[in-house]
């Protein structure tokens, strides 16, 4: 996970530690970028900030942040939520100091009360968000930036207007044009070259597509596959400009032939939990090789969060099960009886004592069990 100042680390849930750490990709640095240690500072970031108004709900005393959508849209969860204080020199986010809030989401938005209680933040802050929204029967990631004063959260809640603005349909395909479900896509402003700092990240669906909306008009963007796809780990990058009418296609050139994709589900205990599949190994040398499409199972889409595994079609035995053992980032493992058949895995955590000054269950160790057994 990216480095976090000790002052802020206390409110990060351990469930979110798999989110950023494995998706950093570095490319050519534009002239507007300065480096300070390991942190990339983007000087010319100037987003259109969305309105953060008072939440008109008498039952909310304070500390909760919500998102306002139109009538035919439904909030599902939070996939990206990063808060930055304001720079001392300019009215812009200080990207060298950040805090990931995906782990403290609830059924309606983000619960900022632990942060407010422990750290008493002051002055303007900036939220970069990507929320999962159900629209017309499908999920899309709604994005944006909002500027807010934490003091307003001390006495009431805040509600951010999250309009659709510009939307782009991102497609991931093999060399033969086959749709790739479960591929992790990161969308960034073109002025940023490090995946994870201000990225909007989410996986493709069953149709190999991810819709990202809420983008600003007349901006240059980069779409990337920071984790590659399956055994093909080389990142893929495509540039586009909003508005964009045609789908933006990210092709995995090395993925030739015909591939089989199977959807599995991982159940988390909390909506903000996420994890990384560190190792996926089959049993026996005569079985086909199976890979996770990407190793990250992200937050906000539960309680049953889908992920995909893939294998070459011609490697697939006709009647022999292909067991697959998954080992997770924080420890623990589970074996799926047959990777070709959809399974449901419940993530089990063994609670441990929290770190000093940390109210969250830091250090919980995930394991799992196959619910199909």
Helices and strands as residue ranges (DSSP letters): G 9-11, G 14-16, E 33-36, E 39-42, E 49-50, E 52-54, E 64-68, E 73-86, E 93-100, G 102-104, E 109-111, H 113-119, E 124-135, E 138-149, G 150-153, E 158-161, E 166-174, E 184-189, E 200-203, E 209-215, E 220-225, E 236-241, E 248-252, E 259-267, E 275-282, E 291-292, E 296-297, E 304-312, G 313-315, E 324-328, E 333-336, E 344-350, E 365-370
